[in-house]
Amino acid sequence: YLEHAQQHCVSVLKPRDTLKYDISLNADHYYEIVGSLRQFVKQLTFNSKEKEEIFICGYGQIGDGNLHIRVVAKGWNDPELQCRMHKYLDPFVIDYVIRSKGSIQAKFGVGVQI
């Protein structure tokens, strides 16, 4: 299992790079955030080529609510794209977690309740 999980993480990185969020949500919100984040990105000021090359996925452990969100973007080495991604996506994820009474995770599920 661990080998499969590690290969999944590596495959998400090729040939792009990724923005990572590790959060905990209760079951009512667990599956919603990835779809909501995808819809949010469609409404942003990224150009059509950038939007086509942004891939958002989530995986984790529903039993304890841990969710690992990955936003993969071709061209991540562009500092301007990185800045825009953080500017829009960080507040969206944080606000979603706050509204859902979840938590932002640190490594191995040790998080801060917000």
C-alpha positions, 0 to 999 in steps of 0.5 A, spaced: 500 500 500 505 504 501 509 503 495 502 505 491 501 511 495 508 513 494 508 512 486 501 516 486 504 522 489 510 522 484 506 521 478 502 527 480 508 531 480 510 529 473 511 533 468 508 539 473 509 541 480 504 542 485 501 546 490 499 542 496 494 542 502 493 537 507 486 538 511 481 535 515 474 535 514 468 531 517 464 526 512 459 531 510 464 536 507 470 531 505 468 530 498 465 537 496 471 541 497 475 538 491 469 540 486 468 546 489 475 548 488 475 546 481 469 550 480 472 556 483 479 555 478 474 556 472 472 563 475 478 566 476 483 570 471 487 565 469 487 564 461 484 558 458 491 555 457 493 555 464 486 553 466 486 547 461 493 545 465 491 546 472 489 539 475 486 538 482 485 532 486 484 530 493 485 523 496 486 521 504 483 517 509 475 518 510 475 515 517 479 520 520 477 526 515 484 527 513 484 530 505 490 531 501 489 536 496 493 537 490 493 543 485 498 541 479 500 546 474 504 546 468 509 552 468 509 552 476 516 554 475 513 561 473 514 566 479 508 570 477 503 564 476 505 561 483 503 568 486 497 568 483 495 561 485 497 562 492 493 569 492 487 566 490 487 558 492 490 559 499 484 564 502 479 559 498 481 553 502 482 556 508 475 559 508 472 553 506 476 549 512 473 555 517 466 554 514 466 547 515 469 547 522 475 543 519 482 543 521 489 545 517 494 539 517 501 539 519 505 533 518 502 526 519 495 529 521 497 534 527 493 540 525 490 546 528 483 547 529 480 554 526 
